[in-house]
Amino acid sequence: MTGRQFAICVENRGYPASVELHKLYPLIPDPSAAAHGLIRIVDESGEDYLFPKEYFVLVKRV
């Protein structure tokens, strides 16, 4: 099944204006970023930015 992927913010140290704790964010797959420990998220500005991937938990579709 294809579709949008999402992640929940579990840490926002250094980015309090960009991402809110416990909020669900759209994720944009980015293998290059993942290789560097980052995740591409559409943040509060509506734009996509890179954040440390340990700041998010991926939502698994069932």
C-alpha positions in Angstrom: 0.0 0.0 0.0 1.3 3.4 -0.9 0.4 6.8 0.6 1.7 9.5 2.8 4.0 8.7 5.7 3.9 10.4 9.1 6.0 10.8 12.1 5.3 12.0 15.7 7.7 14.5 17.3 9.1 13.2 20.6 11.9 15.8 21.0 12.2 19.4 19.8 15.3 20.6 21.5 16.8 23.4 19.3 13.6 23.6 17.2 10.8 24.7 19.4 9.3 27.1 16.8 9.6 24.5 14.0 8.1 21.3 15.5 5.8 20.7 18.5 6.1 17.8 20.8 3.6 14.9 20.3 2.3 16.4 17.0 2.0 14.3 13.9 4.0 15.6 10.9 4.0 14.5 7.2 7.3 12.8 6.3 9.0 13.1 2.9 11.2 10.0 2.2 14.8 11.1 1.7 17.3 8.2 1.6 20.3 10.6 1.5 19.1 12.4 4.6 18.4 9.0 6.4 22.0 7.9 5.7 23.1 11.0 7.7 20.8 10.4 10.6 18.2 12.9 9.5 14.5 12.9 8.6 12.7 15.3 6.2 9.5 16.6 7.8 7.0 19.2 6.7 7.2 21.5 9.8 5.0 24.3 11.2 6.1 26.7 8.4 4.5 24.3 5.8 8.0 23.7 4.2 10.1 20.6 4.4 13.2 20.6 6.5 15.7 18.1 7.9 15.6 17.2 11.6 17.5 14.6 13.6 15.6 11.3 13.1 15.8 10.4 16.8 13.4 13.4 17.4 10.6 11.5 15.7 8.8 8.1 15.8 7.5 6.8 12.5 3.8 5.9 12.4 3.4 2.4 11.1 0.4 1.7 8.8 -1.4 -1.5 9.5 
